[in-house]
Amino acid sequence: MYKTFPFLMLLVCACAQTINVDEIARIFGFPFTSKPQSNATELSCSLDAGQTGECVLHYQCNKITNTIINDGTDIIDIRTYGPCPTIFEICCALPDKRPEVTPKPELKRQGCGWRNPEGVVVRTTGDTDGETKFGEFPWMVAILKLEPLHDPNGLQLEVYVGGGSLIHPSVVLTTAHYVASRLQLRARAGEWDTQHTKEPYPHQDRDVSRIVVHKDFNKGNLFYDVALLFLNSPMDLAPNVGLACLPKARERATAGTRCFASGWGKDKFGKDGRYQVILKKIEVPVVDRNTCRNQLRKTRLGRYFELHSSFMCAGGEPGRDTCKGDGGSPLVCPSEYEKDRYVQNGIVAWGIGCGEDGTPGVYVDVANVREWIDGILLGVNYDVSVYEL
């Protein structure tokens, strides 16, 4: 992320990119299949007093008495690694071995769009650079493409493509330019720390069985840059996996509304930028169309540039923007009716750089394409009320 977090580079970023295996290993795990989901661990460790302990999930150890507990209460610092391999584990004395426990599911709020500003199960500190809490944006999806390898066992490389949002248990909303030419895609919901599998609740992977691109999508200028990914089986809704709400047709966020974008994209523009390990967020204001158009005309787009009706803008604050790798990720704005509930007004589409000079970022205007989304889902008898606020 850019001191905040990343965004799609320029219009030219819509093109295919060379696979960088080192970069893949750094973010979504190296490289072949989904990360194992087992919470089991038998790693021994040393306590400060010199005794031998065992690495257990942090909520299984009472840090006051240093014995196993099961109430799921704790605070972890996402920047501090102790003698155990992940931030979710702690070195715990084991006076008597107890069975592994998992946190109790929290009471689920009904409907879509519920953000968890304090996270799910765990509370974290040290998130000073735009890191999200675990499960903060449960509709966030990572889109991966599957690249075949010359391997007798048929192993495949999972390459991070971009972001998306879960709007129905079986449907992901994203940008067309990231997926229009892809053959094999996979959607991952509930992800947070891409390097480890010790989160309180696991991520979920589903293969994409069908891609529907907007009929008016133009890959040259990215008009109507929106697509729907139909999954081969529905995601299971969980504390860290939920649905995004969508705005009603032509019901747009007011200029100045401060909204959140999220993603694992690069922290700055160009070759020196790095993809993120922990899901990042950035808060940006909605920018009215005329102001955005005038700002974009000051760039290399030129003084005759016109902002197409399928776009909206947000940002314009120096050093605060989305960046390469964030394409397809949601921009969510707060509901005026309920605290901690959000509506997805935008999809990260394109921009000029990554917040270097305060030029707003450009997003797909979800309110503009809401009727198209409804039509596609209703055409296969899917319930569209699931993303109604």
DRENGUKE-839814 format. One record per residue (C-alpha): residue in one letter; x, y, z; residue number from 1. Coordinates in steps of 0.25 Angstrom, whole numbers. Example, Ala and Ser with C-alpha at 12.3 -4.5 7.8 and 13.67 -1.06 7.14 Angstrom:
% DRENGUKE-839814
+------+-------+-------+-------+------+
! resn !     x !     y !     z ! resi !
+------+-------+-------+-------+------+
!    A !    49 !   -18 !    31 !    1 !
!    S !    55 !    -4 !    29 !    2 !
+------+-------+-------+-------+------+
//
This chain:
% DRENGUKE-839814
+------+-------+-------+-------+------+
! resn !     x !     y !     z ! resi !
+------+-------+-------+-------+------+
!    M !     0 !     0 !     0 !    1 !
!    Y !     4 !    14 !    -2 !    2 !
!    K !     6 !    19 !    12 !    3 !
!    T !    -8 !    15 !    12 !    4 !
!    F !    -9 !     5 !     1 !    5 !
!    P !    -9 !     2 !   -13 !    6 !
!    F !   -17 !     5 !   -26 !    7 !
!    L !   -17 !     1 !   -41 !    8 !
!    M !    -6 !     9 !   -47 !    9 !
!    L !   -10 !    15 !   -60 !   10 !
!    L !   -19 !    11 !   -72 !   11 !
!    V !    -8 !     3 !   -77 !   12 !
!    C !    -8 !    -6 !   -65 !   13 !
!    A !   -20 !   -14 !   -71 !   14 !
!    C !   -11 !   -22 !   -79 !   15 !
!    A !    -6 !   -36 !   -75 !   16 !
!    Q !     6 !   -36 !   -66 !   17 !
!    T !    19 !   -45 !   -66 !   18 !
!    I !    18 !   -55 !   -54 !   19 !
!    N !    28 !   -52 !   -43 !   20 !
!    V !    29 !   -65 !   -35 !   21 !
!    D !    37 !   -57 !   -24 !   22 !
!    E !    26 !   -47 !   -23 !   23 !
!    I !    15 !   -58 !   -22 !   24 !
!    A !    23 !   -65 !   -11 !   25 !
!    R !    24 !   -53 !    -3 !   26 !
!    I !     9 !   -50 !    -3 !   27 !
!    F !     0 !   -62 !    -6 !   28 !
!    G !     9 !   -73 !    -1 !   29 !
!    F !    18 !   -82 !   -10 !   30 !
!    P !    13 !   -86 !   -20 !   31 !
!    F !     5 !   -98 !   -23 !   32 !
!    T !    -8 !  -101 !   -16 !   33 !
!    S !   -16 !   -94 !    -6 !   34 !
!    K !   -10 !   -93 !     8 !   35 !
!    P !   -13 !  -104 !    18 !   36 !
!    Q !   -24 !  -101 !    27 !   37 !
!    S !   -19 !  -109 !    39 !   38 !
!    N !   -18 !  -102 !    53 !   39 !
!    A !   -10 !  -113 !    59 !   40 !
!    T !     4 !  -110 !    64 !   41 !
!    E !    15 !  -117 !    71 !   42 !
!    L !    26 !  -107 !    71 !   43 !
!    S !    33 !  -106 !    84 !   44 !
!    C !    38 !   -92 !    89 !   45 !
!    S !    45 !   -86 !   101 !   46 !
!    L !    38 !   -77 !   111 !   47 !
!    D !    45 !   -65 !   117 !   48 !
!    A !    48 !   -72 !   130 !   49 !
!    G !    55 !   -83 !   122 !   50 !
!    Q !    44 !   -94 !   123 !   51 !
!    T !    40 !  -101 !   110 !   52 !
!    G !    26 !   -98 !   105 !   53 !
!    E !    18 !  -101 !    93 !   54 !
!    C !    13 !   -91 !    82 !   55 !
!    V !    -2 !   -91 !    82 !   56 !
!    L !   -12 !   -81 !    76 !   57 !
!    H !   -12 !   -69 !    85 !   58 !
!    Y !   -26 !   -70 !    90 !   59 !
!    Q !   -22 !   -84 !    95 !   60 !
!    C !   -12 !   -78 !   105 !   61 !
!    N !   -15 !   -70 !   118 !   62 !
!    K !    -4 !   -60 !   117 !   63 !
!    I !    -6 !   -56 !   132 !   64 !
!    T !    -4 !   -70 !   137 !   65 !
!    N !     2 !   -76 !   124 !   66 !
!    T !    -7 !   -88 !   124 !   67 !
!    I !   -17 !   -92 !   113 !   68 !
!    I !   -31 !   -85 !   113 !   69 !
!    N !   -42 !   -85 !   103 !   70 !
!    D !   -50 !   -72 !   104 !   71 !
!    G !   -44 !   -66 !    91 !   72 !
!    T !   -39 !   -53 !    98 !   73 !
!    D !   -26 !   -47 !    95 !   74 !
!    I !   -19 !   -35 !    89 !   75 !
!    I !    -8 !   -38 !    79 !   76 !
!    D !     2 !   -28 !    72 !   77 !
!    I !     3 !   -31 !    57 !   78 !
!    R !    17 !   -25 !    57 !   79 !
!    T !    23 !   -34 !    68 !   80 !
!    Y !    28 !   -48 !    65 !   81 !
!    G !    32 !   -56 !    78 !   82 !
!    P !    38 !   -70 !    78 !   83 !
!    C !    26 !   -76 !    70 !   84 !
!    P !    25 !   -75 !    55 !   85 !
!    T !    12 !   -67 !    53 !   86 !
!    I !     6 !   -55 !    60 !   87 !
!    F !    -6 !   -63 !    64 !   88 !
!    E !     3 !   -73 !    73 !   89 !
!    I !     9 !   -71 !    86 !   90 !
!    C !    19 !   -79 !    94 !   91 !
!    C !    10 !   -85 !   105 !   92 !
!    A !    14 !   -94 !   118 !   93 !
!    L !     6 !  -107 !   118 !   94 !
!    P !     5 !  -112 !   132 !   95 !
!    D !    -6 !  -121 !   127 !   96 !
!    K !    -9 !  -124 !   112 !   97 !
!    R !   -23 !  -120 !   108 !   98 !
!    P !   -30 !  -122 !    95 !   99 !
!    E !   -30 !  -111 !    84 !  100 !
!    V !   -41 !  -101 !    85 !  101 !
!    T !   -46 !   -92 !    74 !  102 !
!    P !   -53 !   -79 !    77 !  103 !
!    K !   -68 !   -79 !    78 !  104 !
!    P !   -75 !   -73 !    66 !  105 !
!    E !   -80 !   -59 !    69 !  106 !
!    L !   -94 !   -55 !    68 !  107 !
!    K !   -96 !   -52 !    53 !  108 !
!    R !  -103 !   -39 !    49 !  109 !
!    Q !  -114 !   -41 !    39 !  110 !
!    G !  -112 !   -36 !    25 !  111 !
!    C !  -100 !   -31 !    16 !  112 !
!    G !   -90 !   -20 !    18 !  113 !
!    W !   -86 !   -21 !    33 !  114 !
!    R !   -72 !   -17 !    35 !  115 !
!    N !   -64 !   -22 !    48 !  116 !
!    P !   -56 !    -9 !    52 !  117 !
!    E !   -50 !   -17 !    64 !  118 !
!    G !   -48 !   -30 !    56 !  119 !
!    V !   -53 !   -44 !    59 !  120 !
!    V !   -49 !   -52 !    71 !  121 !
!    V !   -35 !   -45 !    72 !  122 !
!    R !   -32 !   -31 !    75 !  123 !
!    T !   -19 !   -26 !    69 !  124 !
!    T !   -10 !   -14 !    71 !  125 !
!    G !     2 !    -9 !    63 !  126 !
!    D !    -7 !    -7 !    51 !  127 !
!    T !    -1 !     7 !    48 !  128 !
!    D !     1 !     6 !    33 !  129 !
!    G !   -13 !     3 !    28 !  130 !
!    E !   -14 !   -11 !    32 !  131 !
!    T !   -28 !   -16 !    34 !  132 !
!    K !   -33 !   -24 !    46 !  133 !
!    F !   -36 !   -39 !    44 !  134 !
!    G !   -49 !   -40 !    37 !  135 !
!    E !   -51 !   -25 !    37 !  136 !
!    F !   -57 !   -26 !    23 !  137 !
!    P !   -63 !   -40 !    21 !  138 !
!    W !   -67 !   -38 !     7 !  139 !
!    M !   -53 !   -36 !     2 !  140 !
!    V !   -49 !   -46 !    -8 !  141 !
!    A !   -35 !   -49 !   -14 !  142 !
!    I !   -36 !   -54 !   -29 !  143 !
!    L !   -25 !   -64 !   -33 !  144 !
!    K !   -22 !   -70 !   -47 !  145 !
!    L !   -17 !   -84 !   -48 !  146 !
!    E !    -5 !   -86 !   -57 !  147 !
!    P !    -1 !  -100 !   -60 !  148 !
!    L !    13 !  -105 !   -57 !  149 !
!    H !    21 !  -116 !   -64 !  150 !
!    D !    18 !  -125 !   -52 !  151 !
!    P !    14 !  -140 !   -53 !  152 !
!    N !     4 !  -138 !   -42 !  153 !
!    G !    -3 !  -127 !   -49 !  154 !
!    L !     1 !  -116 !   -39 !  155 !
!    Q !    -3 !  -102 !   -42 !  156 !
!    L !     2 !   -89 !   -39 !  157 !
!    E !    -7 !   -79 !   -32 !  158 !
!    V !    -4 !   -65 !   -37 !  159 !
!    Y !   -11 !   -53 !   -30 !  160 !
!    V !   -19 !   -45 !   -40 !  161 !
!    G !   -27 !   -35 !   -32 !  162 !
!    G !   -38 !   -32 !   -23 !  163 !
!    G !   -53 !   -34 !   -23 !  164 !
!    S !   -65 !   -34 !   -14 !  165 !
!    L !   -75 !   -45 !   -10 !  166 !
!    I !   -89 !   -40 !   -13 !  167 !
!    H !   -96 !   -54 !   -13 !  168 !
!    P !   -90 !   -67 !    -7 !  169 !
!    S !   -88 !   -72 !   -21 !  170 !
!    V !   -84 !   -58 !   -28 !  171 !
!    V !   -72 !   -49 !   -28 !  172 !
!    L !   -73 !   -35 !   -33 !  173 !
!    T !   -60 !   -30 !   -39 !  174 !
!    T !   -54 !   -22 !   -51 !  175 !
!    A !   -55 !   -28 !   -65 !  176 !
!    H !   -41 !   -24 !   -70 !  177 !
!    Y !   -35 !   -33 !   -59 !  178 !
!    V !   -43 !   -46 !   -63 !  179 !
!    A !   -48 !   -44 !   -77 !  180 !
!    S !   -37 !   -52 !   -83 !  181 !
!    R !   -35 !   -62 !   -72 !  182 !
!    L !   -38 !   -77 !   -73 !  183 !
!    Q !   -36 !   -83 !   -60 !  184 !
!    L !   -39 !   -74 !   -47 !  185 !
!    R !   -41 !   -77 !   -33 !  186 !
!    A !   -47 !   -68 !   -22 !  187 !
!    R !   -42 !   -67 !    -8 !  188 !
!    A !   -51 !   -61 !     3 !  189 !
!    G !   -48 !   -59 !    17 !  190 !
!    E !   -33 !   -57 !    15 !  191 !
!    W !   -25 !   -47 !    23 !  192 !
!    D !   -10 !   -51 !    26 !  193 !
!    T !    -6 !   -57 !    12 !  194 !
!    Q !     6 !   -63 !    18 !  195 !
!    H !     0 !   -72 !    29 !  196 !
!    T !   -12 !   -81 !    32 !  197 !
!    K !   -13 !   -79 !    47 !  198 !
!    E !   -25 !   -69 !    46 !  199 !
!    P !   -36 !   -72 !    56 !  200 !
!    Y !   -45 !   -75 !    44 !  201 !
!    P !   -40 !   -81 !    31 !  202 !
!    H !   -41 !   -75 !    17 !  203 !
!    Q !   -49 !   -82 !     7 !  204 !
!    D !   -46 !   -85 !    -8 !  205 !
!    R !   -56 !   -87 !   -19 !  206 !
!    D !   -53 !   -89 !   -34 !  207 !
!    V !   -59 !   -80 !   -44 !  208 !
!    S !   -69 !   -87 !   -53 !  209 !
!    R !   -74 !   -75 !   -61 !  210 !
!    I !   -69 !   -61 !   -64 !  211 !
!    V !   -80 !   -51 !   -69 !  212 !
!    V !   -74 !   -38 !   -74 !  213 !
!    H !   -83 !   -26 !   -76 !  214 !
!    K !   -88 !   -25 !   -91 !  215 !
!    D !   -82 !   -11 !   -93 !  216 !
!    F !   -69 !   -13 !   -87 !  217 !
!    N !   -58 !    -6 !   -95 !  218 !
!    K !   -44 !   -11 !   -92 !  219 !
!    G !   -38 !     1 !   -99 !  220 !
!    N !   -44 !    12 !   -90 !  221 !
!    L !   -49 !     2 !   -79 !  222 !
!    F !   -64 !     7 !   -80 !  223 !
!    Y !   -73 !    -2 !   -73 !  224 !
!    D !   -61 !    -9 !   -66 !  225 !
!    V !   -70 !   -19 !   -58 !  226 !
!    A !   -71 !   -34 !   -58 !  227 !
!    L !   -78 !   -45 !   -49 !  228 !
!    L !   -71 !   -58 !   -45 !  229 !
!    F !   -80 !   -70 !   -43 !  230 !
!    L !   -74 !   -80 !   -33 !  231 !
!    N !   -75 !   -95 !   -35 !  232 !
!    S !   -81 !   -96 !   -21 !  233 !
!    P !   -85 !   -85 !   -11 !  234 !
!    M !   -76 !   -79 !     0 !  235 !
!    D !   -80 !   -82 !    14 !  236 !
!    L !   -84 !   -70 !    22 !  237 !
!    A !   -75 !   -69 !    34 !  238 !
!    P !   -70 !   -58 !    44 !  239 !
!    N !   -59 !   -54 !    34 !  240 !
!    V !   -67 !   -57 !    21 !  241 !
!    G !   -80 !   -48 !    18 !  242 !
!    L !   -87 !   -41 !     7 !  243 !
!    A !   -85 !   -27 !     2 !  244 !
!    C !   -98 !   -18 !     0 !  245 !
!    L !  -100 !   -11 !   -13 !  246 !
!    P !  -106 !     3 !   -15 !  247 !
!    K !  -119 !     4 !   -22 !  248 !
!    A !  -119 !     8 !   -37 !  249 !
!    R !  -114 !    22 !   -39 !  250 !
!    E !  -113 !    24 !   -24 !  251 !
!    R !   -99 !    30 !   -22 !  252 !
!    A !   -91 !    34 !   -10 !  253 !
!    T !   -90 !    49 !    -7 !  254 !
!    A !   -77 !    56 !   -10 !  255 !
!    G !   -68 !    57 !     2 !  256 !
!    T !   -73 !    44 !     8 !  257 !
!    R !   -61 !    37 !    14 !  258 !
!    C !   -61 !    22 !     9 !  259 !
!    F !   -52 !    10 !    10 !  260 !
!    A !   -44 !     3 !    -1 !  261 !
!    S !   -37 !   -10 !     3 !  262 !
!    G !   -27 !   -19 !    -4 !  263 !
!    W !   -13 !   -26 !    -5 !  264 !
!    G !    -8 !   -17 !   -16 !  265 !
!    K !     5 !   -10 !   -17 !  266 !
!    D !    10 !     1 !    -6 !  267 !
!    K !    14 !    10 !   -17 !  268 !
!    F !    15 !    12 !   -32 !  269 !
!    G !    26 !     6 !   -41 !  270 !
!    K !    36 !    -5 !   -39 !  271 !
!    D !    39 !    -2 !   -25 !  272 !
!    G !    25 !    -4 !   -20 !  273 !
!    R !    22 !   -17 !   -12 !  274 !
!    Y !    10 !   -25 !   -11 !  275 !
!    Q !     4 !   -26 !     3 !  276 !
!    V !     4 !   -38 !    12 !  277 !
!    I !    -7 !   -33 !    22 !  278 !
!    L !   -20 !   -28 !    16 !  279 !
!    K !   -19 !   -12 !    15 !  280 !
!    K !   -29 !    -2 !    15 !  281 !
!    I !   -30 !    13 !    12 !  282 !
!    E !   -40 !    24 !    15 !  283 !
!    V !   -43 !    33 !     3 !  284 !
!    P !   -54 !    44 !     1 !  285 !
!    V !   -63 !    43 !   -11 !  286 !
!    V !   -60 !    53 !   -21 !  287 !
!    D !   -71 !    60 !   -30 !  288 !
!    R !   -71 !    57 !   -45 !  289 !
!    N !   -67 !    71 !   -49 !  290 !
!    T !   -56 !    73 !   -39 !  291 !
!    C !   -50 !    59 !   -43 !  292 !
!    R !   -51 !    62 !   -58 !  293 !
!    N !   -44 !    75 !   -56 !  294 !
!    Q !   -33 !    69 !   -48 !  295 !
!    L !   -31 !    58 !   -58 !  296 !
!    R !   -30 !    68 !   -69 !  297 !
!    K !   -17 !    73 !   -62 !  298 !
!    T !   -11 !    60 !   -65 !  299 !
!    R !    -6 !    54 !   -78 !  300 !
!    L !   -20 !    51 !   -81 !  301 !
!    G !   -21 !    65 !   -86 !  302 !
!    R !   -31 !    77 !   -85 !  303 !
!    Y !   -42 !    70 !   -94 !  304 !
!    F !   -43 !    58 !   -85 !  305 !
!    E !   -57 !    54 !   -82 !  306 !
!    L !   -61 !    45 !   -70 !  307 !
!    H !   -70 !    34 !   -75 !  308 !
!    S !   -83 !    31 !   -68 !  309 !
!    S !   -79 !    17 !   -63 !  310 !
!    F !   -68 !    23 !   -54 !  311 !
!    M !   -68 !    31 !   -41 !  312 !
!    C !   -56 !    36 !   -33 !  313 !
!    A !   -50 !    36 !   -19 !  314 !
!    G !   -37 !    41 !   -13 !  315 !
!    G !   -29 !    53 !   -17 !  316 !
!    E !   -22 !    54 !    -4 !  317 !
!    P !    -7 !    53 !    -6 !  318 !
!    G !    -1 !    39 !    -2 !  319 !
!    R !   -14 !    33 !     0 !  320 !
!    D !   -19 !    24 !   -12 !  321 !
!    T !   -21 !    10 !   -17 !  322 !
!    C !   -10 !     4 !   -26 !  323 !
!    K !    -6 !    -7 !   -35 !  324 !
!    G !   -12 !   -20 !   -31 !  325 !
!    D !   -24 !   -14 !   -24 !  326 !
!    G !   -32 !   -14 !   -37 !  327 !
!    G !   -46 !   -20 !   -35 !  328 !
!    S !   -46 !   -18 !   -20 !  329 !
!    P !   -58 !   -11 !   -14 !  330 !
!    L !   -60 !     3 !    -9 !  331 !
!    V !   -70 !     3 !     2 !  332 !
!    C !   -77 !    16 !     8 !  333 !
!    P !   -84 !    16 !    21 !  334 !
!    S !   -99 !    14 !    22 !  335 !
!    E !  -106 !    27 !    27 !  336 !
!    Y !  -116 !    18 !    35 !  337 !
!    E !  -108 !     8 !    43 !  338 !
!    K !   -94 !     9 !    49 !  339 !
!    D !   -83 !    -1 !    44 !  340 !
!    R !   -91 !    -4 !    32 !  341 !
!    Y !   -86 !    -1 !    18 !  342 !
!    V !   -90 !     0 !     3 !  343 !
!    Q !   -81 !    -3 !    -8 !  344 !
!    N !   -82 !     9 !   -17 !  345 !
!    G !   -69 !     6 !   -25 !  346 !
!    I !   -59 !    -4 !   -31 !  347 !
!    V !   -45 !     0 !   -32 !  348 !
!    A !   -43 !     2 !   -47 !  349 !
!    W !   -31 !    11 !   -51 !  350 !
!    G !   -23 !    24 !   -48 !  351 !
!    I !   -11 !    32 !   -51 !  352 !
!    G !     0 !    28 !   -42 !  353 !
!    C !    -3 !    24 !   -28 !  354 !
!    G !    -6 !    36 !   -20 !  355 !
!    E !     7 !    44 !   -23 !  356 !
!    D !     0 !    57 !   -27 !  357 !
!    G !   -13 !    56 !   -21 !  358 !
!    T !   -21 !    52 !   -34 !  359 !
!    P !   -33 !    45 !   -30 !  360 !
!    G !   -34 !    30 !   -33 !  361 !
!    V !   -45 !    25 !   -43 !  362 !
!    Y !   -55 !    14 !   -39 !  363 !
!    V !   -66 !     7 !   -46 !  364 !
!    D !   -79 !    14 !   -42 !  365 !
!    V !   -87 !     2 !   -36 !  366 !
!    A !  -100 !    10 !   -36 !  367 !
!    N !   -99 !    11 !   -51 !  368 !
!    V !   -98 !    -4 !   -53 !  369 !
!    R !  -107 !    -9 !   -42 !  370 !
!    E !  -118 !   -12 !   -52 !  371 !
!    W !  -109 !   -20 !   -61 !  372 !
!    I !  -104 !   -28 !   -48 !  373 !
!    D !  -119 !   -31 !   -44 !  374 !
!    G !  -122 !   -35 !   -58 !  375 !
!    I !  -111 !   -45 !   -59 !  376 !
!    L !  -114 !   -51 !   -45 !  377 !
!    L !  -129 !   -52 !   -47 !  378 !
!    G !  -126 !   -58 !   -61 !  379 !
!    V !  -121 !   -71 !   -53 !  380 !
!    N !  -131 !   -70 !   -42 !  381 !
!    Y !  -122 !   -64 !   -31 !  382 !
!    D !  -127 !   -56 !   -20 !  383 !
!    V !  -123 !   -41 !   -22 !  384 !
!    S !  -129 !   -37 !    -8 !  385 !
!    V !  -116 !   -43 !    -2 !  386 !
!    Y !  -109 !   -30 !    -5 !  387 !
!    E !  -120 !   -21 !    -2 !  388 !
!    L !  -117 !   -11 !    10 !  389 !
+------+-------+-------+-------+------+
//
